[in-house]
Amino acid sequence: MKKRHSPFMPFFMKVEDFPQVCYIETIHDHRKFAERTFYDSKSQKGTISGMDATKGVGVSKIIQILDLYNFLPDMDLKGHRIKVSDVNRPALQLSGFFKHFEQSRVQIIGNVEHTYLKQLDAERKEAIYKEFMSYDIPCIIFCRDLQPDELFLRIAEENNVPVLGTRRSTSEFMAELIYCLSEQLAPCISIHGVLVDVYGEGLLIMGESGIGKSEAALELVRRGHRLITDDVVEIRKINEHMLVGTSPDITRYFIEVRGIGIIDVKTLFGVECVKEKQQIDLVIKLEDWKKENEYDRLGLEEEYTEFLGNKVVCHSLPIRPGRNLAVICEAAAANHRQKKMGYNAAQELYRRVQENLTKPQNDDE
């Protein structure tokens, strides 16, 4: 690997003493991977990365995200992973019926299950607990600040099953947990582009390297909009209608501007100018203007691009000297928002033209 000085390398350190992969090289590696993924995706051969559903998400990460407490703090959670986003309330299993038991799901104990367990005698409890926890359960979560009894915790520890708790109501927590797991386990691709929140619309700016994506994002930030990620966009498919974009941890809130270098947007412009993630609502593809090409000038029909099987409205924007990209991006985002609210300027113009053509002509005029 060619050695180069990183702008983050202390002046007193020798190159040989610095970590083998410096920050700048990592950014370029991310970009190369993203560019490969983007251009391969045109032929439906995009590389899926991010969270692998076969590996799942760690129980410890879910504890951190949802602020859960652990009834067995001495248990090592490294090997415990959740691989499905569905959850299960084991009312039937706690009564002894284990046919079609979904053991791979997170098990949720609510008020009904807890009340039922309290009225069982000690012998029956022990038998049910042992059978229930003999399955490969990722974890058990008690809602409503309910407390498991000592026998439950002892058998759970013997079978290496994590037991967690939350103060939230059962229905509220289940909805939050399912959304969290859907996001963490969602299929993910990395593409080359810039994602900005403009008027609440997730604007994904794409195009070849050096065409001006980062400069446009920087101007949008200066105009009060919020940056999500520059250079590499990680796109997750939450459901059939929602794509969420975020940044790799190593490049979060940084913009690379040719001739200047790395800019920390959060530090330079403030926390109000950055955002951790954003739903992708609109794609703008920047391309060099070519006289022989035809470009849409009305917008009567929407064009779409596809990520992970989900379609997103896409506009191709030709670049010429003197065009203000930030203003055009703002107009595109505002126009898209207006269309979602039921008004389409192109259709309104078409309606006026049709009315004018069908209106009887007055000879006196």
C-alpha positions in Angstrom: 0.0 0.0 0.0 1.3 3.4 -1.0 2.1 5.5 2.1 0.7 9.0 2.4 0.4 11.5 5.1 -3.2 11.8 6.5 -4.4 15.3 7.6 -5.3 13.6 10.9 -1.8 12.3 11.5 0.1 14.1 14.4 3.1 15.9 13.0 5.4 14.1 15.5 4.5 10.6 14.3 6.3 8.7 11.7 4.4 7.2 8.9 5.5 3.7 10.0 3.9 4.2 13.4 0.5 5.2 12.1 -2.2 2.5 11.6 -1.9 0.6 8.4 -5.2 2.0 6.9 -5.4 5.8 7.4 -8.7 7.7 7.3 -8.3 9.1 3.8 -7.6 5.7 2.3 -10.7 4.3 4.1 -12.9 7.0 2.5 -11.6 6.1 -0.9 -12.1 2.4 -0.3 -15.7 3.1 0.7 -16.2 5.2 -2.4 -14.7 2.6 -4.7 -17.0 -0.1 -3.2 -20.0 2.2 -3.5 -19.3 3.1 -7.1 -19.0 -0.6 -8.0 -22.3 -1.3 -6.3 -24.1 1.6 -8.0 -22.9 0.7 -11.5 -23.5 -3.0 -11.0 -27.0 -2.2 -9.8 -27.9 -0.9 -13.3 -27.8 -4.5 -14.5 -29.6 -5.8 -11.3 -26.3 -7.1 -9.9 -26.0 -4.8 -7.0 -24.0 -6.0 -4.0 -26.0 -6.4 -0.8 -24.1 -5.4 2.3 -24.8 -4.2 5.8 -26.7 -6.4 8.3 -26.9 -10.0 7.2 -30.2 -11.6 8.4 -28.3 -15.0 8.7 -26.0 -13.4 11.3 -28.7 -11.2 12.9 -28.3 -8.3 15.3 -26.8 -8.7 18.8 -29.0 -8.7 21.8 -26.6 -6.2 23.5 -27.2 -3.8 20.7 -31.0 -4.0 21.1 -30.6 -3.4 24.8 -28.6 -0.2 24.0 -31.0 1.1 21.4 -34.2 0.4 23.3 -32.8 1.2 26.8 -33.7 -2.2 28.3 -32.4 -3.5 31.7 -30.9 -6.9 32.1 -32.0 -9.2 34.9 -28.9 -11.4 34.4 -26.1 -8.9 34.1 -23.4 -11.5 34.6 -24.5 -13.4 31.5 -22.2 -13.0 28.4 -24.4 -11.7 25.6 -21.8 -12.0 22.8 -23.2 -15.1 21.3 -26.9 -14.1 21.5 -28.3 -12.8 18.3 -31.8 -12.0 16.9 -32.3 -13.1 13.3 -36.0 -12.3 12.7 -38.0 -9.1 13.2 -41.2 -10.8 14.4 -42.0 -11.2 18.1 -44.0 -13.8 20.0 -46.2 -13.6 23.2 -45.8 -17.2 24.6 -49.2 -17.5 26.3 -49.9 -20.9 24.7 -46.4 -22.2 25.4 -46.5 -21.2 29.0 -49.7 -23.3 29.3 -47.9 -26.3 27.8 -48.7 -26.2 24.1 -45.4 -26.0 22.0 -46.6 -27.1 18.6 -45.6 -24.6 15.9 -43.6 -22.7 18.6 -41.6 -19.9 16.9 -38.4 -20.2 19.0 -36.3 -17.9 16.9 -38.5 -14.9 17.8 -38.0 -12.6 20.8 -40.4 -13.7 23.5 -42.5 -10.9 25.1 -44.1 -11.4 28.6 -47.0 -9.0 29.2 -49.5 -8.7 32.0 -51.6 -11.7 30.9 -48.6 -14.1 30.8 -47.2 -12.8 34.1 -50.6 -13.1 35.9 -51.0 -16.7 34.6 -47.5 -17.7 35.8 -48.1 -16.2 39.3 -51.1 -18.5 39.9 -49.2 -21.7 39.1 -47.8 -24.0 41.8 -44.1 -24.4 42.2 -43.9 -27.9 40.6 -45.9 -26.8 37.5 -43.9 -23.6 37.2 -40.6 -25.5 37.2 -41.8 -28.0 34.5 -43.1 -25.2 32.2 -40.0 -23.0 32.7 -37.6 -25.9 31.9 -39.5 -26.9 28.7 -39.9 -23.3 27.6 -36.3 -22.4 28.0 -35.0 -25.7 26.5 -35.6 -24.1 23.1 -33.0 -21.8 21.4 -34.7 -18.5 22.4 -32.8 -15.3 21.6 -34.1 -13.5 24.6 -37.2 -12.9 26.9 -38.4 -9.4 27.6 -40.8 -8.5 30.5 -42.9 -5.4 29.8 -44.7 -3.0 32.2 -41.9 -3.1 34.7 -42.9 -6.7 35.6 -40.4 -8.8 37.6 -39.6 -12.4 36.9 -39.5 -14.7 39.9 -36.3 -16.3 41.2 -37.1 -19.7 39.8 -37.5 -18.2 36.3 -34.2 -16.4 36.5 -32.4 -19.5 37.8 -33.6 -21.7 35.0 -33.0 -19.0 32.4 -29.4 -18.7 33.6 -28.9 -22.5 33.5 -30.1 -22.5 29.9 -28.2 -19.4 28.9 -31.3 -17.4 27.9 -31.1 -13.6 28.4 -33.9 -12.0 30.5 -34.6 -8.3 29.9 -37.1 -5.8 31.0 -38.8 -2.5 30.1 -41.2 -0.1 31.7 -43.2 0.5 28.5 -46.6 -1.0 27.9 -46.6 -4.3 26.0 -48.3 -3.1 22.7 -46.2 0.1 22.5 -43.0 -1.8 23.1 -43.8 -4.6 20.6 -44.4 -2.0 17.9 -41.2 -0.2 18.7 -39.2 -3.5 18.9 -40.6 -4.7 15.5 -39.6 -1.5 13.8 -36.2 -1.5 15.4 -35.5 -5.1 14.3 -36.9 -4.4 10.8 -34.4 -1.6 10.5 -31.5 -3.5 11.9 -32.1 -6.6 9.8 -33.1 -4.8 6.6 -31.2 -5.6 3.4 -28.7 -2.9 2.8 -26.6 -1.6 -0.2 -24.0 1.1 -0.4 -24.0 3.5 -3.3 -22.0 6.5 -4.4 -23.9 9.7 -3.7 -24.9 12.4 -1.3 -28.1 12.4 0.9 -29.5 15.7 2.2 -32.8 16.5 4.0 -34.3 19.4 2.0 -37.6 20.8 3.3 -38.2 17.4 5.0 -37.7 15.4 1.8 -34.8 13.0 1.5 -32.9 14.1 -1.5 -30.4 11.6 -2.9 -27.9 13.3 -5.3 -26.1 10.9 -7.6 -23.7 11.1 -10.5 -20.2 10.4 -11.6 -17.3 11.3 -9.3 -16.2 15.0 -9.5 -19.5 16.2 -11.1 -20.3 18.5 -8.1 -22.5 16.4 -5.7 -20.5 17.4 -2.6 -20.4 21.1 -3.6 -24.2 21.1 -4.1 -24.6 19.5 -0.7 -22.4 22.0 1.0 -24.4 24.9 -0.5 -27.6 23.2 0.6 -26.2 22.9 4.2 -25.2 26.6 4.1 -28.8 27.4 3.1 -30.2 25.7 6.2 -30.8 22.1 5.1 -29.4 19.0 6.8 -26.7 16.6 5.6 -27.1 12.9 6.2 -24.1 11.5 4.3 -21.5 12.4 1.7 -19.8 10.1 -0.8 -21.2 6.8 0.5 -24.9 6.2 1.2 -26.0 3.1 3.0 -29.6 2.3 1.9 -31.8 0.0 3.9 -35.1 -1.4 2.8 -37.4 -1.1 5.8 -40.5 -2.3 4.0 -42.0 -2.3 0.5 -42.6 1.4 0.6 -39.7 2.8 2.6 -36.0 3.2 1.9 -33.8 4.8 4.7 -30.4 6.2 4.0 -27.6 6.7 6.5 -23.9 7.1 6.6 -21.0 4.7 7.4 -19.8 5.5 11.0 -16.3 6.5 9.8 -17.5 9.2 7.3 -20.5 10.5 9.3 -21.0 14.3 9.0 -17.9 14.7 6.9 -17.8 16.2 3.3 -14.8 16.0 1.0 -14.4 19.0 -1.2 -11.7 18.9 -3.9 -9.1 21.5 -3.3 -10.0 22.0 0.3 -10.1 18.5 1.8 -12.3 17.2 4.6 -14.9 19.4 6.2 -16.7 18.5 9.4 -20.2 19.8 8.9 -21.4 19.2 12.4 -18.5 21.2 13.9 -18.4 23.9 11.2 -22.2 24.7 10.8 -23.7 23.2 14.0 -25.7 20.2 15.0 -28.9 21.7 13.4 -27.3 21.1 10.0 -26.8 17.3 10.3 -29.1 14.3 10.6 -28.3 10.6 11.3 -30.8 9.0 8.9 -33.5 10.0 6.4 -36.1 8.3 4.3 -35.2 8.6 0.6 -38.1 10.4 -1.3 -36.4 11.7 -4.4 -33.3 11.0 -6.5 -31.5 13.6 -8.7 -28.9 12.3 -11.1 -26.4 14.8 -12.2 -24.9 14.4 -15.7 -22.9 16.4 -18.2 -25.1 18.4 -20.5 -25.1 17.1 -24.1 -26.7 19.1 -26.9 -27.9 16.0 -28.7 -29.7 14.6 -25.7 -33.4 15.3 -25.0 -34.4 16.4 -21.5 -37.8 16.4 -19.8 -39.1 20.0 -19.8 -42.7 19.5 -18.6 -42.6 16.7 -16.0 -46.0 15.2 -16.9 -44.7 11.6 -16.5 -42.5 10.6 -13.5 -39.3 8.7 -14.0 -38.2 6.1 -11.5 -35.0 4.4 -10.3 -35.0 1.2 -8.3 -33.1 0.2 -5.1 -33.6 -3.2 -3.5 -36.9 -3.6 -5.4 -38.3 -0.3 -4.3 -39.0 2.5 -6.9 -38.1 6.1 -6.2 -38.9 9.2 -8.3 -35.8 10.2 -10.2 -34.9 13.4 -12.2 -32.0 13.6 -14.5 -30.4 17.1 -14.2 -28.0 18.2 -17.0 -25.0 20.3 -15.7 -23.8 23.4 -17.4 -21.6 26.3 -16.2 -23.6 28.9 -14.3 -26.4 26.7 -13.1 -27.1 27.0 -9.4 -27.5 23.4 -8.3 -28.6 24.1 -4.7 -31.5 26.3 -5.9 -32.5 23.6 -8.5 -32.4 20.9 -5.8 -34.5 23.0 -3.5 -37.1 23.6 -6.2 -37.1 19.9 -7.0 -37.7 18.9 -3.4 -40.4 21.6 -2.9 -42.1 20.5 -6.2 -42.0 16.8 -5.1 -43.5 17.7 -1.7 -46.3 19.7 -3.5 -47.1 16.7 -5.7 -47.4 14.5 -2.7 -49.9 17.0 -1.3 -52.0 16.7 -4.5 -50.9 19.5 -6.7 -49.0 19.0 -10.0 -47.9 22.2 -11.8 -47.3 20.3 -15.1 -50.8 18.8 -15.0 -52.3 22.2 -14.2 -50.6 23.7 -17.2 -51.8 20.9 -19.4 -55.4 21.5 -18.1 -55.2 25.2 -18.9 -54.0 24.5 -22.4 -56.8 22.0 -23.0 -59.4 24.5 -21.7 -58.0 27.2 -23.9 -58.1 24.9 -27.0 -61.7 23.8 -26.3 -62.9 27.3 -25.4 -65.1 28.8 -28.2 -63.3 31.6 -30.1 -64.7 35.1 -30.0 -64.4 36.9 -33.4 -64.4 40.3 -31.7 -61.3 39.5 -29.8 
